[in-house]
């Protein structure tokens, strides 16, 4: 599964990331990690203090990757609407779900302050980043002045995460796509709107 050039600690982290996404914390046993990583018995304890330490490294890696992927769209030199649209429309495996979002439904992760911290920090970062972009859009007249940036940002995150749940429940990405299209229609700049303070014709 992994090339010989990838060191053992990296293989262990990547294997744990995959297993956490697929099976959750309880289902990610040390034996399964070692098998997935192609690592020898005892190698986990050579590089990490145990399963919680390795899981934390994996969750931090997943959180960092999610931020980088989101920022690639949100940091583009486009309009606020175009940046949000790029984030919402980027290619995803809707049936597999969000690796960070899935962790919020894992009771063992949520019960641990240490394991939960990277998840909370990443979702907070995403909401704050989207809030900044919505505020920029309001200031530039792209979005309605009635939009509340913090609430709109929360709606965007909820649409994505809820879309994953609906897609998995129906075994079809259509539900995810419908939610995204609906949100984008609500956010779309009103090009035919009249001047500020007047009704559109």
C-alpha positions, -999 to +999 in steps of 0.1 A: +000+000+000+028+024+008+061+028-010+094+019+007+104+056+008+076+064+033+089+061+068+071+040+094+057+069+115+042+084+083+026+051+073+011+047+108-004+082+107-018+077+072-032+043+081-048+057+113-064+086+093-080+061+069-092+038+096-107+066+118-126+078+087-139+044+079-143+027+113-142+054+140-120+054+171-132+021+187-129+002+154-094+015+148-075-011+167-037-012+170-037-045+151-057-029+122-034+001+121-003-021+119-019-042+092-030-012+072+004+005+075+024-027+067+043-021+099+058-046+123+045-054+157+056-029+183+064-002+158+035+019+170+050+021+205+084+029+190+071+061+174+041+069+196+032+064+232+001+045+222-031+045+202-044+079+217-011+096+208-012+082+172-049+091+168-041+127+178-014+129+152-038+115+126-066+139+135-042+168+135-030+158+100-066+154+088-076+188+102-046+205+086-054+189+052-090+201+054-079+237+061-054+236+033-080+222+008-107+248+019-082+277+017-072+267-018-108+278-028-115+304-002-082+322-008-086+327-045-084+362-060-121+362-070-153+377-057-167+366-024-195+346-042-171+329-065-148+319-037-177+304-017-191+288-048-157+272-055-156+258-020-191+244-022-187+230-057-153+214-055-152+177-061-160+156-031-169+120-023-202+129-008-210+093+001-178+088+021-184+120+041-161+146+056-132+131+076-134+159+101-172+160+103-173+122+108-151+127+139-178+150+155-201+119+156-175+097+172-183+095+209-148+085+219-133+115+201-158+139+215-153+126+250-116+134+249-107+170+252-073+163+235-087+145+205-116+168+201-095+200+201-082+198+165-118+191+153-132+221+172-104+244+161-108+234+124-146+239+123-142+272+142-115+283+116-138+274+087-167+293+101-145+324+108-130+322+074-164+321+057-176+349+079-148+371+067-156+364+031-193+370+036-185+403+053-163+412+023-191+404+000-215+426+019-191+455+020-187+453-018-224+450-025-223+414-037-245+402-009-276+417+007-268+440+036-294+420+056-271+389+057-255+383+091-220+370+083-217+348+113-251+331+106-244+328+069-211+312+076-228+287+100-254+280+073-227+272+047-209+248+071-242+232+081-252+227+044-220+209+036-220+187+067-257+181+065-254+173+028-229+146+036-254+130+061-283+131+036-261+117+008-250+088+030-286+082+042-299+080+006-268+063-009-268+091-035-248+123-038-279+140-053-290+152-018-256+169-012-257+185-047-293+197-042-284+214-009-254+231-024-274+244-054-301+257-031-276+276-010-258+291-039-292+302-054-299+320-021-265+337-020-263+346-057-258+383-063-290+399-074-279+415-107-313+429-115-318+445-081-326+482-081-304+509-064-299+506-027-330+516-008-353+511-038-374+482-049-363+461-079-384+467-110 
